[in-house]
């Protein structure tokens, strides 16, 4: 009965999470980098996005559907891993809930991104190891030819095999890593530049500050005490990215997703710290857990309700590049405009995705705080952007 109750609560939690993500998608516009990839990138990632867009409907939901679906699968995989890893079913819910509120996970789940796919591969390998007590070979072999982000998995496999003196698995991991680097590589040309602080900031955004610090501690403790495979994968991802950032700028979206797979280790450390102590000595540890989870929740809440930030700061909104496009396209269509060029070519790509072509003699230009404008974007009563429509030949305002 306890297991059924936990599963029922998991389903409710998952439904609520999906609804929140669908709301997030409805509020967003396509990013200009996503729009560029959609129109010009011939790789497998955007091929998937275009296929879903063509067959599921010409809108944001269809574009992001495969990545949202993979994110849901990842949650189910993590729940299955947690049910094996934890003795108490209720602990699995805390693990899944923590995964759902990680800011970076929420952000990547609604984007056209490799991170959800890379995370799926790592979670399947972890599940295979826990469920069948055997090392995975088939999926890592396939992932060799997928993306450079899978290199982190091979590093984790290598160090895990090295610790266990498993020569066969260690050699397999090395060969996979070598082939993957040969196919995709990591550009180390040019002068060395340290992006350590920027990369650390990206990790903090993914996990939230306190959670990241305790997560690294938990992974190190787990490797020393329990020798969990998922700890090797997660710690390898974090350390590899930080070391690489001392030399160059790192593509965090590609290399860091696998760091999340060790989340059950973090939750186990949290709960162990509480349960090994007598009830009267648990308050401080419970307070620490609540504080860390609350901070992650607050950070993620800002992502969901980021339009509220416009009430305080219009010009430097952290998510402004994910806005304007869709709303501006709707306003232009309401004005009877289905073709227009834009002074900002990134905006032009966004408008093109929403059915506004650039085959026009008119140009959309930002006007800042000028009194005259033809179209404006407003959120929560705040004017976010104003544009005027200019004829290319006469360079005069279109009224």
C-alpha positions in Angstrom: 0.0 0.0 0.0 2.9 2.4 0.8 4.4 1.7 -2.7 1.1 2.3 -4.4 0.6 5.6 -2.4 4.1 6.8 -3.4 3.5 6.0 -7.1 0.2 7.8 -7.0 1.9 10.9 -5.5 4.6 10.6 -8.1 2.0 10.7 -10.9 0.3 13.8 -9.4 3.7 15.5 -9.0 4.6 14.6 -12.6 1.3 16.0 -13.9 1.7 19.2 -12.0 5.2 19.6 -13.4 4.1 19.0 -17.0 1.4 21.6 -16.6 3.9 24.1 -15.3 6.3 23.4 -18.2 3.5 23.7 -20.8 2.7 27.1 -19.3 6.3 28.1 -19.6 6.4 27.1 -23.3 3.2 29.2 -23.9 4.9 32.2 -22.5 8.1 31.9 -24.5 9.1 32.7 -28.0 11.7 30.8 -30.0 15.2 32.0 -29.3 17.2 33.4 -32.3 19.8 30.6 -32.0 17.0 28.0 -32.1 15.4 29.8 -35.1 18.8 29.8 -36.9 19.2 26.1 -36.2 15.6 25.4 -37.3 16.2 27.0 -40.7 19.8 26.2 -41.4 21.2 23.5 -39.2 21.2 20.1 -40.9 22.2 18.1 -37.8 20.1 15.4 -36.1 19.0 17.7 -33.3 17.1 20.2 -35.4 16.1 17.4 -37.8 14.0 16.0 -34.9 12.6 19.5 -34.2 11.6 20.1 -37.8 10.0 16.7 -38.1 7.8 17.3 -35.0 7.0 20.9 -36.2 5.8 19.6 -39.6 3.8 16.7 -38.2 2.5 17.9 -34.9 1.5 21.4 -35.7 3.3 24.7 -36.6 3.8 26.1 -33.2 6.1 26.2 -30.2 4.6 23.2 -28.5 5.3 21.0 -31.6 8.8 22.4 -31.8 9.6 21.5 -28.2 7.5 18.4 -27.9 10.3 15.8 -28.4 12.5 17.4 -25.8 9.7 17.8 -23.3 8.8 14.1 -23.9 12.4 13.1 -23.2 12.4 15.2 -20.1 9.4 13.3 -18.8 11.1 10.0 -19.6 14.1 11.2 -17.7 11.9 11.9 -14.7 10.5 8.4 -14.9 14.0 6.9 -15.2 15.2 8.8 -12.2 12.1 7.6 -10.2 12.9 4.0 -11.3 16.5 4.4 -10.2 15.5 5.9 -6.9 13.1 3.1 -6.2 16.0 0.7 -6.5 18.5 2.9 -4.7 16.4 3.9 -1.7 15.0 1.6 0.9 12.0 3.9 1.7 9.7 4.7 -1.3 9.0 8.2 0.0 12.7 9.1 -0.5 12.2 8.6 -4.2 9.7 11.4 -4.3 12.1 13.8 -2.6 14.7 12.9 -5.2 12.3 13.4 -8.2 11.0 16.6 -6.7 14.5 18.0 -6.4 15.2 17.1 -10.0 12.0 18.9 -11.0 13.1 22.1 -9.3 16.7 22.3 -10.5 16.8 25.6 -12.4 19.0 24.3 -15.2 16.9 21.2 -15.7 13.7 23.2 -15.9 15.3 25.6 -18.4 16.7 23.0 -20.7 13.5 20.9 -20.7 11.6 23.5 -22.7 14.5 24.3 -25.2 15.7 22.7 -28.4 18.7 21.2 -26.6 20.9 18.2 -26.6 21.0 18.1 -22.8 17.8 16.1 -22.3 19.1 13.4 -24.8 22.5 13.2 -23.2 20.9 13.0 -19.8 18.7 10.1 -21.0 21.7 8.1 -22.1 23.4 8.5 -18.7 20.2 7.6 -16.8 19.7 4.5 -18.8 23.3 3.4 -18.1 22.8 4.0 -14.4 19.5 2.2 -14.3 21.1 -0.8 -16.2 23.9 -0.9 -13.7 21.6 -0.8 -10.6 18.9 -3.1 -12.0 21.0 -5.8 -13.6 24.3 -5.4 -11.7 26.1 -5.3 -15.1 28.0 -2.7 -17.0 26.3 -1.2 -20.1 28.0 -1.7 -23.4 25.4 -1.3 -26.2 24.1 2.2 -25.4 27.6 3.7 -24.8 28.7 2.2 -28.1 25.9 4.0 -29.9 26.4 7.2 -28.0 30.0 7.4 -29.2 28.6 8.6 -32.6 26.0 11.0 -31.1 27.7 14.0 -29.5 30.8 15.2 -27.7 28.7 15.5 -24.5 28.8 11.7 -24.2 32.5 11.9 -23.6 31.8 12.6 -19.9 30.0 9.3 -19.6 33.1 7.5 -20.9 35.3 9.3 -18.4 33.0 8.2 -15.6 33.0 4.6 -16.9 36.8 4.7 -17.1 37.4 5.8 -13.5 34.7 3.4 -12.2 36.5 0.5 -14.0 39.9 1.7 -12.8 38.8 1.6 -9.2 37.4 -1.9 -9.7 40.5 -3.0 -11.7 38.2 -4.1 -14.5 40.6 -4.0 -17.5 38.0 -4.9 -20.1 35.6 -2.2 -19.2 38.4 0.3 -18.7 39.7 -0.4 -22.2 36.2 -0.2 -23.6 35.7 3.3 -22.0 39.0 4.5 -23.3 38.3 3.4 -26.9 34.8 5.0 -26.7 36.3 8.3 -25.4 39.1 8.3 -28.1 36.6 7.7 -31.0 34.2 10.3 -29.6 36.9 12.9 -29.3 38.2 12.0 -32.8 34.7 12.5 -34.3 33.6 15.6 -32.4 36.6 16.8 -30.5 37.0 19.8 -28.3 38.6 22.8 -29.8 41.7 23.8 -27.8 43.2 26.1 -30.4 44.1 29.7 -29.8 45.4 31.4 -26.7 44.5 29.9 -23.3 41.8 31.9 -21.5 40.2 31.2 -18.2 36.4 30.9 -18.2 36.4 29.2 -14.8 34.2 31.9 -13.1 31.7 31.9 -16.0 31.5 28.1 -16.0 31.1 28.0 -12.2 28.3 30.5 -12.6 26.7 28.1 -15.1 26.9 25.3 -12.7 25.4 27.4 -9.9 22.6 28.3 -12.3 22.0 24.6 -13.0 21.9 23.5 -9.3 21.6 26.7 -7.2 24.6 27.7 -5.0 24.1 25.7 -1.8 22.8 22.7 -3.6 26.0 22.6 -5.8 28.3 22.8 -2.9 26.6 20.0 -1.0 26.2 18.0 -4.2 30.0 17.9 -4.9 30.6 16.9 -1.2 28.0 14.1 -1.5 29.6 12.7 -4.7 33.1 12.6 -3.2 31.7 11.0 0.0 29.8 8.4 -2.1 32.8 7.4 -4.1 34.9 6.9 -1.0 32.2 5.1 1.0 29.7 3.4 -1.4 31.4 3.3 -4.8 28.3 4.3 -6.7 28.6 4.2 -10.5 26.4 7.3 -10.9 28.8 9.3 -8.6 31.7 8.6 -10.9 29.7 9.9 -13.9 28.4 13.0 -12.2 31.7 14.0 -10.6 33.6 13.4 -13.8 31.3 15.8 -15.6 31.7 18.5 -13.0 35.5 18.1 -12.7 36.1 17.8 -16.5 34.1 20.9 -17.2 35.8 23.0 -14.5 39.3 21.9 -15.6 38.5 22.5 -19.3 37.2 26.0 -18.4 40.7 27.0 -17.2 41.8 26.7 -20.8 38.8 27.8 -22.9 35.1 28.6 -23.0 33.0 25.5 -22.3 29.7 24.5 -23.9 27.9 23.7 -20.6 24.7 22.6 -22.3 26.7 19.8 -24.0 29.1 18.7 -21.3 27.3 19.2 -18.0 23.9 17.3 -18.3 25.4 14.0 -17.1 26.3 15.7 -13.8 22.6 15.5 -12.7 22.4 11.7 -12.7 24.0 11.4 -9.3 21.1 13.2 -7.6 20.0 10.1 -5.6 23.4 10.2 -4.0 22.7 13.8 -2.8 19.3 12.9 -1.4 20.8 9.9 0.3 23.4 12.0 2.0 20.8 14.6 3.1 18.6 11.9 4.6 21.4 10.0 6.2 22.7 13.1 8.0 19.2 13.5 9.5 18.4 9.9 10.3 21.6 8.8 12.0 21.0 11.3 14.7 18.6 11.3 17.6 15.4 13.4 17.0 16.5 16.2 19.3 19.7 16.7 17.3 18.1 16.7 13.9 16.7 20.2 13.7 19.8 21.8 12.3 20.1 19.2 9.5 16.4 19.4 8.7 16.8 23.2 8.5 19.7 22.9 6.2 17.8 20.6 3.9 14.8 22.9 3.9 17.0 26.0 3.2 18.7 24.4 0.3 15.5 23.1 -1.3 13.8 26.4 -0.7 16.6 28.3 -2.4 16.4 26.0 -5.4 12.6 26.5 -5.5 12.9 30.3 -5.3 15.5 30.3 -8.2 13.2 28.1 -10.3 10.2 30.2 -9.5 12.0 33.2 -11.0 12.2 31.2 -14.2 8.5 30.4 -14.3 7.4 33.9 -13.3 10.3 35.8 -15.0 8.0 38.4 -16.6 7.6 39.8 -13.1 11.2 40.9 -13.3 10.0 43.5 -15.9 8.3 45.4 -13.1 11.8 46.2 -11.8 14.1 46.1 -14.8 13.1 46.4 -18.4 16.5 46.8 -20.2 18.6 44.0 -18.7 16.0 41.2 -18.2 17.9 37.9 -18.1 15.4 36.1 -20.4 14.5 38.9 -22.8 16.0 37.0 -25.8 13.2 34.4 -25.3 10.5 37.1 -25.7 9.2 39.6 -28.3 9.3 37.3 -31.3 6.0 35.6 -31.0 4.1 38.6 -29.5 5.6 40.9 -32.1 4.6 38.5 -34.9 1.0 38.4 -33.6 0.8 42.2 -33.5 2.2 42.6 -37.0 -0.3 40.0 -38.4 -3.1 41.9 -36.6 -1.9 45.0 -38.6 -2.2 42.9 -41.8 1.6 42.6 -42.2 2.9 39.2 -43.2 6.3 40.2 -44.6 8.8 42.7 -43.2 12.5 42.9 -42.8 14.1 43.7 -39.4 17.1 45.8 -38.6 18.0 43.1 -36.0 18.6 40.0 -38.1 18.2 37.8 -35.0 14.7 39.2 -34.5 14.1 38.6 -38.2 14.8 34.9 -37.7 12.3 34.8 -34.9 9.6 36.5 -36.9 10.2 34.2 -39.8 9.5 31.2 -37.6 6.1 32.7 -36.7 5.1 33.3 -40.4 6.5 36.8 -41.0 8.8 36.5 -44.0 11.5 39.1 -44.9 10.4 39.5 -48.5 9.4 43.1 -48.1 10.4 46.7 -48.9 9.7 47.7 -45.3 12.0 47.4 -42.4 11.2 47.1 -38.7 13.5 49.4 -36.6 13.6 49.9 -32.8 12.9 53.4 -31.7 13.7 53.3 -28.0 11.9 56.0 -26.0 10.8 58.1 -29.0 7.2 59.2 -29.0 6.5 58.0 -32.5 6.2 54.3 -33.0 4.1 51.9 -35.0 4.1 48.8 -32.8 5.0 48.2 -29.2 5.4 45.2 -26.9 4.1 45.5 -23.3 4.2 43.2 -20.4 2.5 43.9 -17.1 1.9 47.5 -18.1 5.6 48.1 -18.9 6.6 49.0 -22.4 9.4 46.6 -23.3 10.1 47.5 -26.9 8.9 50.0 -29.5 9.4 49.7 -33.3 8.7 51.9 -36.3 8.1 50.6 -39.8 10.3 52.3 -42.4 10.1 52.1 -46.2 13.5 51.1 -47.6 13.4 53.3 -50.6 12.1 56.5 -48.9 13.4 55.8 -45.4 10.3 57.4 -44.0 7.9 56.2 -41.3 5.0 54.0 -42.4 1.7 55.2 -40.9 
